[in-house]
């Protein structure tokens, strides 16, 4: 089976026969003829006959990686934040923010390219740039730089602001699992005021594998 | 006479005009152009309130019966004043304080959810035959007002009971806050509110309290809200 998590910026692909994972830009996917047996994500319906729900894929993938029981998993994507909380293997809570308060991963990547800086290599800060969303936060960044602040300090406080946003969105837990492209951004992870365990970038693909194996939606 | 209705006016007022052609101005008809309301309202505003203004500006009416008190919403009170000043149509304003709850047979019937809402809305201005409706054991609940975009209702199976203000509509007690806030503890329920509507406070509060899903929709349903509801229903199967 060829499985795809077709996000706004990147598409994560799993070939289950070869157990091979890869990531391509979604723009490149859209220029190609590649199609998936099962896919989820913002652009999934353009490239798959069978489309699975992203939150369901997140829950099933997390369960496959963590096991049954209690967990809170948060997927921070390019454009959106979504989370699922399970208690004793039963649904407890979920939410998905794709509009106001979102565009987080996308904003970080845009800023890294603009300033030619890797945010994961920046030291964390206690200062937070109060950001309501990536787009509005960006205006504050350029204001701070024009006031003479160091670019790396401003970017660190921007990432801190984004982490605080996510933390509030998921109801300020003591611990959560992180899924999505920011799983290996140490600055982002250290910017949280709670324990964070990264699950990697392919959690939704694991969910799709589960969906494919079990035949559920 | 062609009479526009807003909200759930008191039965005795509706009875006075029985036999006339009633039109529910809260409805998003095929011809409703909400942008027309922007002459009087901010661009970012409750879509249902926009539809009321747009319909009132489009349809040639002889009279509007506007239930504009706390049995509707604060926005209703303000826009009834705007319509009074701007339209050359008589407007009767009411506050429906009815307390006798009629049976909520449609809300608990085995009809598809969209059909339930069609009948609930219809029941405000005409007699609806409920004798053949069968009770359905619910798997889910839908709490809220009739949405501006009814397509949200198609996401739910027919085993969905209706709660919130829509239930008050069928019960003909639109100011009955106790009924409006009634939910079933054990039933996975989606708490819906129209964006920029003050009922969002109740929706959010009740969703949190009852472990339900709170959704806010502006104008028409977008893909992320649709996916969120689908996931909630699947995860609670």
Interface residues (C-beta under 8 A of the other chain):
Chain A: X42 X53 X54 X55 X56 X59 X80 X84 X91 X92 X93 X94 X95 X96 X98 X99 X217
Chain B: X188 X211 X213 X222 X223 X224 X227 X228 X230 X231 X232 X234 X235 X236
